[in-house]
């Protein structure tokens, strides 16, 4: 049970506090309710660009990392399709420095031609390395364009086209900052050796007078129609081996079935003794690797099964083998009970471990608040405990079959 406190400043900033006197540090995590899905389809990659721009300096902090390091702290950030997250870890005696640094870049980030040009160069180079010069670098471009037709989920966080970042102009970048980087569109969590009264004082001192016009992101997006046919895409890739990827759309984060699909993904391919490994890699030797995972998001869910083919095995045979293994597992019913109990126990253990890690806990507090139900963080174990094997198999059967799958074949480049 996480005994957190929550309060909201007059400017709309939500603050979550959880004290841990056993720590010598404090984590200040800031989640902005903006991700790739909030971008203009002709100006994608801006959310990720801002992940970099936020470290370029602000009105009173010319060099962000220098101030962090001199205070004995560490920091980083990440972006996805749904939000952008920044965290600072500071010795508890320097916690006010964290409030100062985070508030200054919320208040007045340095956005000029120089800072934009530098970060454009960094992001463009990252795009080239990740997407053009790495095996399966364009995977999420291919997956998303196959699964989504109209939704803003149809491009990945890195952006739809490298030119969108190359051609970004100062006015558009400033407009993005003004629209999304404001207190009413942010959540901060503070976890560690600091009491709630000191947290309230520092939050009010450093964030209380940041007032920006506009409303919080309304998170209104075009809904896609369900997929009811097999979708197919075939291309070359830098991978030295051919590969098959199968993708299904599933329920989103707040739907209880999404947890069932996470559990099923662990049963199907989450270990060295899972069916994908035992049957397809070790016994039949069709693949040199075969795995699966469920990506559980606020507005989407994607179940991905893939295999890297061995020499001489056709893509069609690989696809057939993956689908057959999936169908066989779904038909095993109660014979999977022992496997399921092991997976459920590992899942519960992982939650207990995350509860002891201040950084992960701070991020999860923000994530659940952004999802609309902070108290759900205290109900996860109870929810999982009530999920039966029949629930898991039912969710998987409803989500996945050969008639609604999106398929990608990768061939090694000549």
Secondary structure, DSSP 8 states (H G I E B T S, - for coil): ----EEEE-TTS-EEEEEE-TT-SEEEEEEEES--GGGS-TTSTTHHHHHHHHTTS-BTTBSSHHHHHHHTT-EEEEEE-SS-EEEEEEEEGGGHHHHHHHHHHHHH-B--SHHHHHHHHHHHHHHHIIIIISSTTTTHHHHHHHHH-SSSGGGS-TT-S-HHHHHT--HHHHHHHHHHHSSGGGEEEEEEES--HHHHHHHHHHHHTT---SS--------------S-EEEEEEES-SS-EEEEEEEE--TTSTHHHHHHHHHHHHHSSTTSHIIIIIIIIS--EEEEEEEEEE-SS-EEEEEEEEE-TT--HHHHHHHHHHHHHHHHH-GGGGHHHHHHHHHHHHHHHHHHHT-HHHHHHHHHHHHHTT-GGGGGTHHHHHHH--HHHHHHHHHHH--TTS-EEEEEEE--
